[in-house]
Amino acid sequence: MKEDGTIKIGDIVAPAPVVLAALFNRAQSQGMGLLQHQPGHTMTTEEAADTLIRSQYFDYLEGRVMKVDFSGDEIETWLYDRDNGQGAAVAAVKEAVGQPESDQPPSEKDGPVDTKKDADRIRERFGEVLTEPGIVPPGCTLDKTLVFILSREGKDPCEGCNMDRSVCGGRFDPHD
């Protein structure tokens, strides 16, 4: 995973929890995984964020064949695609981020690509993923990458923060 909490899959850079949820929701159960499969369960980005705190490699997840590793900056998809269908990984993530399944690069008629705006949108969504499950309060002013790293290590980001709790609504005030 990159420092900003995103991961590259194919030609897409997206928040890791969004990628994990998309891959899980598209994955099939196979072999003995059928015994753990929960029909109808759809993973949310909040569940995915919590799952990524505990582990970054997934062979099978709740009986669904995954074969993906989130510890690097980019996901290798060939094993996922081997078991879930050619191109399934990238297609799942494109659908999750609302990108059409065209492999064509943006053309001039689509307008210029604004990578800063896209990065800001990803950071904003990543922050939502961290605040929705209660990892930090919605008003948290800490860098979201730092919050993700601390929470992944099992630490409470509020505990080491020196920001004004009246601004963010944090759980722990080191000045009290």
Long-range contacts (C-beta under 8 A, 24 or more apart in sequence): 1-52, 1-56, 1-70, 1-71, 1-72, 1-73, 2-73, 3-145, 4-119, 4-122, 4-123, 4-126, 4-144, 4-145, 5-123, 5-126, 5-144, 5-145, 5-148, 6-122, 6-126, 7-70, 7-72, 7-73, 7-74, 7-75, 8-73, 8-74, 8-75, 9-74, 9-75, 9-77, 9-89, 9-90, 9-93, 10-77, 10-89, 10-90, 10-93, 11-90, 11-103, 12-90, 12-93, 12-94, 12-97, 12-99, 13-118, 13-122, 14-93, 14-96, 14-97, 14-122, 15-45, 15-122, 15-125, 15-126, 15-129, 16-48, 16-52, 16-70, 17-45, 17-46, 17-48, 17-49, 17-52, 17-126, 17-129, 18-45, 18-48, 18-93, 18-96, 18-97, 18-125, 18-129, 19-70, 19-75, 19-93, 19-96, 20-48, 20-51, 20-52, 20-58, 20-68, 20-70, 21-45, 21-47, 21-48, 21-96, 22-92, 22-93, 22-95, 22-96, 22-97, 23-66, 23-68, 23-80, 23-89, 23-92, 23-93, 24-48, 24-61, 24-62, 24-64, 24-66, 25-92, 25-96, 26-84, 26-88, 26-89, 26-91, 26-92, 27-61, 27-64, 27-65, 27-66, 27-80, 27-83, 27-84, 28-64, 28-65, 28-83, 28-84, 29-63, 29-64, 29-65, 30-65, 30-83, 33-60, 33-63, 33-64, 33-65, 34-63, 35-63, 36-60, 36-62, 36-63, 37-62, 37-63, 37-64, 38-62, 38-63, 45-129, 45-132, 46-129, 46-132, 46-133, 48-129, 49-129, 49-130, 49-133, 49-135, 50-133, 52-152, 53-151, 53-152, 53-154, 136-168, 136-170, 137-168, 137-169, 137-170, 137-171, 138-169, 139-167, 139-168, 139-169, 140-168, 140-170, 141-167, 141-168
